[in-house]
Amino acid sequence: MDIQDALEIASRTDPGRVRSHNEDSVATDAANGLVVLADGMGGYNAGEVASGIAVSVLSSEIKFHLQSVKPETPDPFCGEDTGVVLLRDNVQKANASIFHAAQSQPQYSGMGTTVVAGLFYDNRVAVAHVGDSRMYRLRGEEFAVVTRDHSLLQEQIDSGMISKEDARTSKNKNLVTRAVGIDTEVQVEVHVHDVQVGDIYLFCSDGLNDMVADEEIGDVLKMLKANLPLAANELVQMANDNGGRDNVSVILVKVKGKFAAPRGWMAKLLSWFKD
């Protein structure tokens, strides 16, 4: 099945109840199986500049490269999937662009952004992330966070200094240990996961999971999985009803069918028709 037919995508972004403007940015590209979400930080409008650069670079660069190479093709230099390399390299490219803008324009000094991006191909999803924007997965009745936050709070949880229950009310919630654009280089975490038909993937900024407990998020997806736009609206509404202290953004991706890459004689046949 073609990737565009195999996936259903819905997204929503909202400034919330407290912030005067929205520093989150989102983009979806169904034709290439790509979704990108960024949560900017910085004074004045610098945060939205940083997140906008990150989303623009990732979306345009990956779309451009996928015109000439398949994401499942092994990279000739490292052997990893080209899709993985594209995600990692273009987060680095966004990092350089944001860092340069911050250095050259005083009003953007110190700006940065989190990023979480998913590239769906060959019955898999490669997810790249920096910071505390997340990807969750609903598979059957099991709802769980897939990414691991790059944050002081996550490090405290991992070391046993604080419990997950106490973490919900911690004052250290928004202190990230990695961000895109803050330094000349950034460490990008990328993992590849097998997908199954019926899976729903949620990409979100911390404006959602800081305001709504994971269990409640999962319950909404289980209840509204047949209507992704309604589910996206409901998640944003719940965050706002609970205080809406931050911008809130969600992207939902439902796997409706298999999208294995053609192999062997089938791949050759398809390439012959495309030429």
C-alpha positions in Angstrom: 0.0 0.0 0.0 1.2 3.5 -0.8 2.4 5.4 2.3 -0.2 8.1 1.8 -3.0 5.6 1.8 -1.6 3.6 4.7 -1.5 6.5 7.2 -4.1 8.8 8.5 -2.7 12.0 10.0 -4.4 14.8 12.1 -2.7 17.7 13.8 -3.6 20.7 16.0 -1.6 23.5 17.7 -2.9 26.1 20.1 -1.3 28.9 22.2 -3.1 27.7 25.3 -4.7 29.8 28.0 -1.7 31.8 29.3 0.7 32.5 26.5 0.1 35.5 24.2 1.5 33.7 21.2 2.3 30.2 20.0 6.0 29.1 20.0 5.2 25.6 18.8 5.5 24.6 15.1 4.1 21.5 13.4 4.3 20.1 9.9 2.9 16.9 8.3 3.8 15.4 4.9 1.5 12.4 4.2 3.1 11.7 0.8 6.5 11.1 2.4 5.2 9.7 5.8 6.9 12.6 7.7 5.7 14.5 10.7 7.6 17.2 12.6 6.8 19.0 15.9 9.0 21.6 17.6 8.5 23.6 20.9 10.5 26.8 20.8 12.1 28.7 23.7 13.5 32.2 23.9 12.5 35.8 24.6 10.0 37.8 22.6 9.2 35.8 19.4 12.5 34.0 19.3 11.0 30.7 20.3 8.6 30.6 17.4 11.5 31.6 15.1 13.6 28.7 16.3 10.8 26.1 16.1 9.8 27.5 12.7 13.3 27.1 11.4 13.6 23.5 12.7 10.3 22.4 11.2 11.0 24.2 7.9 14.5 22.7 7.5 13.4 19.1 8.4 10.3 19.2 6.2 11.9 20.8 3.1 15.3 18.9 3.2 13.9 15.5 3.8 11.2 15.9 1.2 13.9 17.0 -1.3 16.2 14.1 -0.6 13.3 11.5 -0.7 12.7 12.5 -4.4 15.9 10.7 -5.3 16.5 8.0 -2.6 14.3 5.6 -0.6 14.3 5.9 3.2 14.9 2.1 3.6 18.0 2.2 1.4 21.2 1.6 3.4 23.4 4.7 3.5 26.7 4.0 1.6 28.8 5.5 4.3 27.4 4.1 7.6 25.0 1.3 6.5 22.1 2.8 8.5 18.7 3.4 6.8 18.8 6.6 4.7 15.7 7.7 6.6 17.6 7.6 9.9 20.5 9.5 8.5 18.2 12.1 7.0 16.5 12.7 10.3 19.8 13.0 12.2 21.6 15.1 9.6 18.8 17.6 9.2 18.2 18.1 12.9 21.9 19.0 12.9 21.3 21.3 9.9 18.4 23.0 11.7 20.7 23.3 14.8 23.3 25.2 12.7 20.7 27.5 11.2 19.1 28.4 14.5 22.5 28.9 16.2 23.8 31.1 13.4 20.6 33.2 13.5 20.9 33.6 17.3 24.6 34.6 17.0 24.0 37.1 14.2 20.8 38.8 15.5 20.8 40.0 19.1 17.0 39.8 19.5 17.3 36.0 18.9 20.2 35.4 21.3 19.8 32.2 23.3 16.8 30.9 21.3 16.4 27.2 20.8 13.7 24.5 20.4 12.9 20.9 21.1 12.2 18.6 18.2 10.4 15.3 17.7 10.1 14.0 14.2 8.8 10.7 12.8 9.5 9.2 9.3 7.2 6.2 8.4 8.6 3.8 5.8 8.7 0.0 5.2 6.3 -0.9 8.1 8.5 1.1 10.5 8.8 4.5 12.0 12.2 6.2 12.6 11.8 8.8 15.4 14.3 11.5 16.1 14.0 13.7 19.2 15.9 16.4 21.2 14.4 17.8 24.4 11.1 16.9 26.0 8.7 16.8 23.1 7.4 13.2 23.0 6.2 10.3 20.8 3.6 7.9 22.4 2.1 4.8 20.9 -1.3 3.2 21.4 -1.2 -0.5 20.4 -4.4 -2.3 21.2 -5.1 -1.4 24.8 -1.5 -0.5 25.7 -0.6 3.2 25.7 3.0 4.1 26.4 5.6 6.8 25.9 8.2 5.7 23.4 10.8 8.5 23.6 12.7 9.4 26.7 12.8 13.1 27.7 16.1 14.9 27.6 15.4 16.8 30.8 16.6 17.3 34.4 13.4 15.7 35.7 13.9 12.6 33.6 17.5 12.3 34.9 16.2 12.6 38.5 13.6 9.9 37.8 16.2 7.6 36.3 18.6 8.1 39.3 15.8 7.4 41.8 15.9 10.9 43.3 12.2 11.5 42.6 9.2 9.2 41.8 7.1 9.5 38.7 4.2 10.5 40.8 6.1 13.3 42.5 7.5 14.3 39.1 4.1 15.6 38.0 4.3 18.4 40.5 8.0 19.1 40.3 9.3 22.7 39.7 12.0 21.2 37.4 9.5 20.2 34.7 10.6 22.5 31.9 14.4 22.2 32.3 15.7 20.4 29.2 19.2 19.0 29.1 19.3 19.2 25.2 17.9 21.6 22.8 18.3 22.4 19.1 20.1 25.7 18.3 21.7 26.4 21.7 25.2 25.2 20.8 27.3 24.5 17.6 26.4 20.8 17.8 23.5 18.8 19.3 23.2 15.2 20.2 20.2 13.7 18.3 18.5 10.5 19.6 17.1 8.4 16.7 15.4 5.0 17.1 13.5 2.8 14.6 10.4 0.9 15.7 8.3 -1.7 13.9 4.7 -0.6 13.3 1.5 -2.6 13.2 -1.8 -2.0 11.5 -4.1 -0.3 14.0 -1.3 1.5 15.9 -1.8 5.2 16.7 1.2 7.4 17.3 1.0 10.7 19.2 3.6 13.4 18.8 3.2 16.2 21.3 4.8 19.2 23.0 5.0 19.2 26.8 2.1 21.6 26.9 0.0 18.4 26.6 1.6 16.0 29.0 2.3 18.6 31.6 -1.4 19.4 31.8 -2.9 16.0 31.1 -1.9 12.7 32.8 -0.7 9.9 30.4 -3.6 7.7 31.5 -6.1 10.3 30.5 -4.4 10.9 27.1 -4.5 7.1 26.5 -8.2 7.0 27.4 -9.0 9.7 24.9 -7.2 7.9 22.1 -8.9 4.6 22.9 -12.3 6.3 22.9 -11.8 8.5 19.8 -9.4 6.4 17.7 -12.0 6.2 14.9 -12.0 10.0 14.6 -8.4 11.4 14.7 -9.3 15.1 14.2 -11.8 14.9 17.1 -9.2 13.2 19.2 -6.6 15.9 18.5 -9.2 18.6 19.4 -10.1 16.8 22.6 -6.5 16.5 23.8 -5.9 20.2 23.2 -9.2 21.1 24.9 -8.3 19.0 28.0 -4.9 20.7 28.3 -6.6 24.1 28.2 -9.3 23.0 30.6 -6.6 22.0 33.1 -5.0 25.4 32.9 -3.4 25.6 29.5 -0.2 27.1 31.0 1.8 26.4 27.8 1.3 26.2 24.1 0.0 22.7 23.2 0.5 20.8 20.0 -0.4 17.3 18.9 0.1 15.2 15.8 -1.8 11.9 15.5 -0.8 9.2 13.0 -3.0 6.1 12.6 -1.6 3.1 10.7 -4.4 1.9 8.4 -2.5 -0.6 6.3 0.9 -2.1 5.7 3.4 -0.2 3.6 6.3 -2.5 3.1 9.0 -1.4 0.6 8.9 -3.3 -2.7 11.8 -5.8 -2.9 13.5 -7.9 -5.6 11.7 -8.1 -9.0 8.8 -6.0 -7.8 11.1 -3.1 -7.0 12.7 -3.4 -10.4 9.4 -3.5 -12.1 8.1 -0.4 -10.2 11.3 1.5 -11.0 10.9 0.6 -14.7 7.4 2.1 -14.7 8.6 5.3 -13.0 11.4 5.9 -15.5 
